[in-house]
Amino acid sequence: MWFRIALDVLLVITAAVTPWWMTVVVVTVLMFYFTKYYEAIVVGMFVDMLYGSPMGPFDFQFVFTFLFVVVFIIVEHSKTKLRPYGAH
């Protein structure tokens, strides 16, 4: 439990200090490591609040939140198909 909380704090620091692509890589790795890593979606909202600006034809502002939700769904689905994560 403490390990997950410590990594969450490090993830928030990573989101605030490092480039966006490093945050995406760290979030993806942590999603594979932990089951149901909902903290990634919260970090996506945090990154959007820090750096988000309306973009695209509809002024969509929550790019990282949307990205992390999509990555979360893909990772959770792929965990069921991979051998180490599947039921034996």
N, C-alpha and C positions, 0 to 999 in steps of 0.2 A: 504494500500500500504506500509506504513512504517513498519507495523507488519510483512509483508512478507519479506521485506528487512532485518529487524532485525533477523528474523529466518534464513535467508540465511547466514548472517554473523556468527551466532551461529553454523550453519551446517558446514561451512568451518572450524571453530575452532574445532568442534567435529571431523571432518575428519582428522585434523592434530594432535590432541592430544589423542583421545580415541582409543581403539581397533577397528579393522575393523568390528566386528559384531555389535558393538553399532552404528556405522555409518549406517549400513544397516537397523537396527531397526528404527533409527531416520528418515532416508530417506523414509522408507515405511509408517511410521505414517504421515509424512508431505505430502506424495503423496495422502493419503486418505483425509487429511484435506483440501488441496488446489486442485483446478481444474487445470489440465494441468500443473503439476509441472515439467517443463523442466529443472529447476535448478538442479534436481537430476542427470541428465545425465552429466551436467557440473561438478558437484562434483565428479562423477565417473571418469571423465577424470583427475581431480585434484588428486584424490587418486592414480590413475594409474601413474601419473607423479611423485608423491612422493615415492610410495612404489612398483611400478610395476617392475617386472622382467620377462623376457621371460620364459614361462613354457609350458609344454605339448609337444606333438610330433611336433607341428608346430611353436613352440616358440611364442605362442600367448601372447601378453603383456597387452592387454586391458581387463582384467578380470572384473574389477569393472564397467567399462563403459558398457560392454556387460550385466553384471548382472543388472545394473540399467535400461537399456533399456528394458530388459525382464520383470523386476518387474513393470516398467512404463506401459507397454502394458497390463500386467495382471491386474494391479490395475485399469487402465482406463476402461478396458473391464468389470471388476467386478462391478465398480460403476454403470454401466448401468443396471445391474441385481439386485442390492440391492435396497430395498424399499426407504430408506431415500435419495438416490442419484438419483433415477429414476424420470421420468416425471410423473406427476399425471394426 
